[in-house]
Amino acid sequence: MSLDLTTAQLAGRLQQTPPQLQQRAARRKPLRHLARWVSPVVIIAVWQLLSSAGVIDERMIASPSQIFATAVDLVRDGTLGAQTLVSVQRVAIGFAIGATVGLVLAVVAGLSRIGELAIDPPMQMLRTLPHLGLIPLFIIWMGIGETPKLALIAMGVTFPLYLNTLAGIWGIDRKTIEAARSMNLTWSQRIRHVVVPGALPQALVGLRQSLGIAWLTLIVAETISAHSGLGYMINHARDFMQTDVIVVGLAVYSILGLATDAVVRHLERRALAWRS
């Protein structure tokens, strides 16, 4: 009987139309999203219980309830919004500079043999340098203002985007490029219709990596004599042992990083819809 029931169920599923399958998948999707929140909620709940029981010393790290209350206070007095805006502005400017440099160099090196010989060797050498280790030199060269902070972010962004975009260009089928040439497409038309679609998947991977590195670099960059930004707020809180403020700042960094990554993933789904 059990075997007959299973067979009947399988036969019923096979008879379902594609719209019915899509409706079932749509009903299950919210449940999958909710399931992803179970473990974080459990961790926070255990953290709160241990803090309330005195197992975790709140002088070492504040409890989730205290962190939440501090976040609300920082939002109400405008401190968190103002410092976050400064940090976002730094990332945006540094990322724009680094992304422009990385994309231009990748296109030149990927489409020209002379460009490859001139650009790729020094880029491969420079990418092995820990860019955060260049902070002392950047301070000597650029001072302690905004310039070294933006330079650090731009440098961290440039190399992942350059390497992935270059790999995407080199991965384009040469027959496609030859076909474009035989059709007498101009250089700009070959870029638009051949290079961009072919290299876009790999370039988007580099874009996600670059955004993550940009936020990580910002945390260090804002320790360079900064007088504003989330990093400044965290360093100021460290001097007064305000662990709740420190955790709030780190949480905002994490949320901003996840938000920008989600934007890129959305663009990836839209731009690469043809692949599915």
C-alpha positions in Angstrom: 0.0 0.0 0.0 2.8 2.4 0.9 4.5 1.6 -2.4 1.2 2.3 -4.3 0.7 5.6 -2.5 4.3 6.7 -3.4 3.8 5.8 -7.0 0.5 7.7 -7.1 2.2 10.7 -5.6 4.9 10.6 -8.1 2.4 10.2 -10.9 0.5 13.2 -9.6 3.6 15.3 -9.5 4.6 14.3 -13.1 1.1 15.4 -14.2 1.5 18.9 -12.7 1.8 21.7 -15.2 4.8 24.1 -15.1 2.7 26.9 -13.6 1.7 24.6 -10.7 5.3 23.8 -10.1 6.2 27.4 -10.1 3.4 28.2 -7.6 4.7 25.5 -5.2 8.3 26.8 -5.6 7.0 30.3 -4.8 5.3 29.1 -1.6 8.5 27.4 -0.4 10.8 30.3 -1.1 9.7 32.4 1.9 10.3 29.4 4.1 13.8 29.0 2.8 14.6 32.6 3.6 13.1 32.3 7.1 15.2 29.2 7.7 18.4 31.1 7.1 17.6 33.3 10.1 17.2 30.5 12.6 20.8 30.0 13.5 21.6 33.8 13.8 18.6 34.3 16.1 19.6 31.3 18.2 23.1 32.6 18.6 21.9 36.0 19.7 19.4 34.4 22.1 22.2 32.3 23.7 24.5 35.3 23.9 21.8 37.3 25.7 21.1 34.5 28.1 24.8 34.1 29.0 25.1 37.8 29.5 22.1 38.0 31.7 23.4 35.0 33.8 26.7 36.7 34.2 28.7 34.1 32.3 29.8 36.7 29.8 31.2 39.8 31.4 29.6 42.9 29.9 32.8 44.8 30.5 34.4 42.6 27.9 31.5 42.7 25.4 28.0 44.2 25.9 24.9 42.1 25.7 22.7 42.2 22.6 20.0 44.2 24.4 22.6 46.8 25.5 24.0 47.0 22.0 20.5 47.5 20.5 19.7 50.2 23.0 23.0 52.0 22.2 22.3 51.7 18.5 18.9 53.3 19.0 20.5 56.2 21.0 23.2 56.7 18.3 20.5 56.9 15.6 18.3 59.3 17.6 21.1 61.8 18.3 22.3 61.6 14.6 25.8 60.3 15.4 25.4 56.9 13.6 23.9 58.4 10.5 26.5 61.2 10.2 29.5 58.8 10.7 28.0 56.2 8.3 27.5 58.8 5.6 31.2 59.8 5.8 32.3 56.2 5.5 30.0 55.5 2.6 31.3 58.6 0.8 34.9 57.4 1.2 34.1 53.9 -0.1 32.2 55.3 -3.0 35.0 57.7 -4.1 37.8 55.2 -3.6 35.8 52.4 -5.3 35.0 54.6 -8.3 38.7 55.5 -8.7 39.9 51.9 -8.3 37.2 50.4 -10.5 37.9 52.8 -13.3 41.7 52.1 -13.2 41.2 48.4 -13.0 38.7 48.2 -15.9 40.6 50.4 -18.2 43.9 48.6 -17.6 42.2 45.2 -18.1 40.6 46.2 -21.4 43.9 47.6 -22.7 45.9 44.5 -21.6 43.3 42.1 -22.8 42.8 43.5 -26.3 46.3 44.5 -27.2 49.5 42.4 -27.1 51.6 45.5 -26.6 49.2 46.6 -23.8 49.5 43.2 -22.2 53.4 43.3 -22.2 53.4 46.9 -20.8 50.6 46.6 -18.2 50.3 43.0 -17.0 53.8 42.4 -15.6 53.9 45.4 -13.2 50.3 44.7 -12.2 51.1 41.1 -11.3 54.1 42.4 -9.3 52.1 45.1 -7.5 49.1 42.8 -6.6 51.4 40.7 -4.4 52.1 43.6 -2.2 49.9 43.9 0.9 48.3 47.2 0.2 47.6 47.9 3.9 51.3 47.6 4.5 51.8 50.7 2.4 50.1 53.0 5.0 53.4 54.4 6.3 54.5 55.3 2.7 51.1 56.8 1.9 51.3 59.0 5.0 54.7 60.2 4.0 53.7 60.9 0.4 50.1 62.2 0.9 49.9 63.3 4.5 47.2 62.4 6.9 44.1 63.8 5.2 41.6 62.1 3.0 43.9 61.3 0.1 45.8 58.3 1.7 42.4 56.8 2.8 41.0 57.0 -0.7 44.3 55.7 -2.2 44.2 52.7 0.0 40.6 51.9 -0.9 41.3 52.4 -4.6 44.4 50.2 -4.6 42.5 47.4 -2.8 39.7 47.6 -5.4 41.9 47.8 -8.5 43.5 44.4 -8.5 40.6 42.0 -8.1 38.6 43.8 -10.7 41.6 43.9 -13.1 42.4 40.2 -12.7 38.9 39.0 -13.1 38.1 41.3 -16.0 41.3 40.3 -17.8 40.5 36.7 -17.3 37.1 37.2 -18.7 38.5 38.9 -21.8 41.0 36.2 -22.3 38.3 33.6 -22.0 36.3 35.0 -24.9 36.2 32.6 -27.9 38.7 33.9 -30.4 36.4 32.8 -33.2 33.9 35.3 -32.0 36.4 38.1 -32.1 37.5 37.0 -35.6 33.8 36.9 -36.7 33.4 40.5 -35.4 36.4 41.6 -37.4 35.2 39.9 -40.5 31.9 41.8 -40.1 34.0 45.0 -40.2 32.8 46.1 -36.7 34.7 49.0 -35.3 36.8 48.8 -32.2 34.0 50.4 -30.1 31.4 48.0 -31.6 33.6 45.0 -30.8 33.9 46.2 -27.2 30.1 46.7 -26.9 28.9 43.5 -28.7 31.7 41.0 -28.0 34.0 42.0 -25.2 31.5 43.3 -22.7 29.0 40.3 -22.9 31.9 37.8 -22.9 33.8 39.3 -20.0 30.8 40.5 -17.9 30.3 37.3 -15.8 33.9 37.3 -14.7 34.0 41.1 -14.2 31.0 40.9 -11.9 32.8 38.3 -9.8 35.7 40.8 -9.5 33.2 43.5 -8.7 31.9 41.6 -5.7 35.4 40.8 -4.5 36.4 44.5 -4.9 33.5 45.7 -2.9 34.3 43.4 0.0 37.9 44.5 0.0 36.8 48.2 -0.1 34.9 47.8 3.1 37.7 45.9 4.8 40.2 48.5 3.7 38.0 51.3 5.0 38.2 49.9 8.5 41.9 50.2 8.5 42.0 53.4 6.5 39.8 55.2 9.0 42.4 54.7 11.7 44.8 57.1 9.9 44.2 60.2 12.0 40.5 60.2 11.1 38.2 62.7 12.7 35.0 61.2 11.3 33.6 58.0 10.0 32.7 54.7 11.6 36.3 53.8 12.2 36.8 57.0 14.1 33.7 56.2 16.2 35.0 52.7 16.9 38.5 54.0 17.9 37.0 56.7 20.2 34.8 54.0 21.8 37.8 51.8 22.3 39.5 54.5 24.4 36.6 54.5 26.8 36.0 50.7 26.7 32.5 51.2 25.2 32.2 47.7 23.7 28.5 48.4 22.8 29.5 51.3 20.5 32.3 49.2 19.0 29.9 46.3 18.1 27.4 48.8 16.7 30.1 50.2 14.4 31.2 46.8 13.3 27.6 45.7 12.7 27.0 48.7 10.4 30.2 47.8 8.5 28.8 44.3 8.0 25.4 45.5 7.0 26.8 47.9 4.5 29.0 45.2 3.0 26.1 42.8 2.7 23.9 45.5 1.2 26.4 46.4 -1.6 27.0 42.7 -2.3 23.2 42.2 -2.6 23.0 45.1 -5.1 25.7 43.5 -7.2 24.0 40.1 -7.0 20.8 41.7 -8.2 22.6 43.4 -11.1 24.2 40.0 -11.9 20.9 38.3 -12.1 19.5 41.0 -14.4 22.6 41.3 -16.6 23.2 37.6 -16.9 19.6 36.5 -17.3 20.5 35.2 -20.8 22.7 32.5 -19.2 19.7 30.7 -17.7 
